[in-house]
Amino acid sequence: MKIVIIGDGKVGYKLAKQLSEENYDIVMIDSNAKKLKEAMNKLDIFCITGDGVSVEVQREADVPNADLLIACASTDELNMLSCLIARRLGAKHTIARVRNPIYYQQIDILKEDLRLSMAVNPELTVAGEISRVLIFPEVSKMETFVKGRVELVEFTLSECNSVVGKSLAEIYKAYKIKILVCAVQRDQEVFIPDGEFVLRAGDKLHIAASHNEIEDFFKKIGNRKNKVKKVMICGGGHVGYYLAKQLCTLGMQVKIIEMNLARCETLLELLPDEVTVINGDGTDHELLDEEGLSDTDAFVSLTGMDEENIITALYAKTKGVGKIVAKVNEDSRAQMVEKLGITSIVSTKSATADAILGYVRARQNSYASANVETMYRLVEGKVEALEFIVKQETKYTGVPLKDLQTKPNNLIACIGRKRKIIIPHGKDCILPGDSVIVVTKDRKIQDIKDILL
C-alpha cells in the first residue's frame, strides 16, 4: 500500500514511523529539507522537499498512483487543498487534518466537495477522551468500541484494593461481573493474562465491559470515587473550547483560565453563559488558588507547552485535586509524568495518529473476512485493541471459542451482537455481523484469522 504524507510535524513523523514499521510504502513531503533529512536517517521512507499543494511536487511523489494521501501540515486550508489536488491527480483516498471549529461544523459539506475519505479533528478527539475520564474519575484512560456500548478502561491497583493477591479466575467468581481484564502492565512488562494470573499492587489493568458493568465492578471492589462537578481548565485553545462545551452538556461547572485576552473574548462568545472565563496566567499559583483550585473536583491542563502542563498538573496534585488530566505530546515526557503520579495523560499527536492508523488498517484489509472498525494503542503502543466487523461466514464463525486455538498474546475481549454485549466464554461463538474486539501484542493483525493457530 503506497501512502504519501504531507507535513513532517509531530503527527506526520509519528505516522511515518508507525506505518513504515508495518512495511507500508511511505513518501513524505515537507518544505523543511533539514527535518526531512533527519527523518530519512531514522526511518525507512522516501522524502521530497517542496510544497504539498504543488502539482509538480505531488507528481514527483507519485501521488497519481498513491492508495492514500494524508495531509497533516500546519494549516487546515493547506491540508484541504492538498487533498483536493491529490484526488484530481488520481489518489484513491485522502485524509485531511482539520482543526478549526468553524470548518469542522460544516465538515460533511467539505468532505463531499473535496472528496475527502476522512477528516480528523485532533482537538475534538482529545476533548472527547478527557470527557470520558471525567465522567469516570476512577480511570486514567477510557476508549470506546461498538459505537460507545463497550468501554476499555485503564486504572492502577492500589495496595489496599480488595483484588490484590487474587487470581483473575477468583475475581470473576467472587464478584460475578461481566468484565474481562484483557491487558496488565507490571513495571516494564506487559501481559495478556489468563485466569491464573494473580494481580499485584501497582499493576495497571485494562478492562473491557459495558459502562454499567464497569461501574458495578468499581463499586464492588471499593474503588468508586465521587462524581466530578467542578472543573478548572488551564488553556482556552481548541481542546479547551471543545471540552468546556462537552462538559456543560453533562451539567458540570466549568472555569477556563486563558492568558490571551482576545481568545477569552472569543470563548465568551462561543461558549454557554455558565462557563466562567478568566484572563490570566495558568502557571501563576496564586491565581489558581484565588480561583478555587483546591475546591475543584478536576483540573485539566491544556496549554500549548508540555512543560507548563506538567508543572500546573503537579501543583494541582499538591492541592489535593481528585482528578488531574494533562496534555503532554512528547512521549518521553508523558512516561516521566506518569511516574510522578499524574496518570491521565492525553496527546493530540497520538489521538490523530491512532485515528488515521485505524483507517489505514481498514483499507488494507478491505478484502479480508472482517474489517477494522476502530483501533487504539495501549501501554505506550505495546498493545493494540482492534474492533473488527465480521462481514461473512468463515472457518471461525459459528465455532465455540473453546475450540478456536489462538496464538500467544492474543485475546478475544468482547463481542457486540445487535444491541447485546457479550463478554465471551468458551461456549460463545462469533457470527457474521458481529463486532469483535481483539487485544493483541502483535502489531500486524489485519484480520481475526491472524490471531488463530
Secondary structure as UniProt FT lines:
FT   STRAND          2..6
FT   HELIX           10..21
FT   TURN            22..23
FT   STRAND          25..30
FT   HELIX           33..42
FT   STRAND          46..49
FT   TURN            52..53
FT   HELIX           55..60
FT   TURN            61..62
FT   HELIX           63..65
FT   STRAND          68..71
FT   HELIX           76..89
FT   STRAND          94..97
FT   HELIX           101..105
FT   HELIX           107..114
FT   STRAND          118..120
FT   HELIX           122..135
FT   TURN            137..138
FT   STRAND          141..145
FT   HELIX           146..148
FT   STRAND          150..156
FT   TURN            159..160
FT   TURN            162..165
FT   HELIX           168..175
FT   STRAND          180..186
FT   TURN            187..188
FT   STRAND          189..191
FT   TURN            195..196
FT   TURN            201..202
FT   STRAND          204..209
FT   HELIX           211..220
FT   TURN            221..222
FT   STRAND          230..234
FT   HELIX           238..249
FT   TURN            250..251
FT   STRAND          253..258
FT   HELIX           261..270
FT   TURN            273..274
FT   STRAND          276..279
FT   TURN            282..283
FT   HELIX           285..290
FT   TURN            291..292
FT   HELIX           293..295
FT   STRAND          298..301
FT   HELIX           306..318
FT   TURN            319..320
FT   STRAND          323..327
FT   HELIX           331..339
FT   TURN            340..341
FT   STRAND          344..346
FT   HELIX           348..364
FT   TURN            365..367
FT   STRAND          370..378
FT   TURN            379..382
FT   STRAND          383..390
FT   TURN            395..396
FT   HELIX           401..403
FT   TURN            408..409
FT   STRAND          410..417
FT   TURN            418..419
FT   STRAND          420..422
FT   TURN            426..427
FT   STRAND          429..430
FT   TURN            432..433
FT   STRAND          435..440
FT   TURN            443..444
FT   HELIX           448..451
//
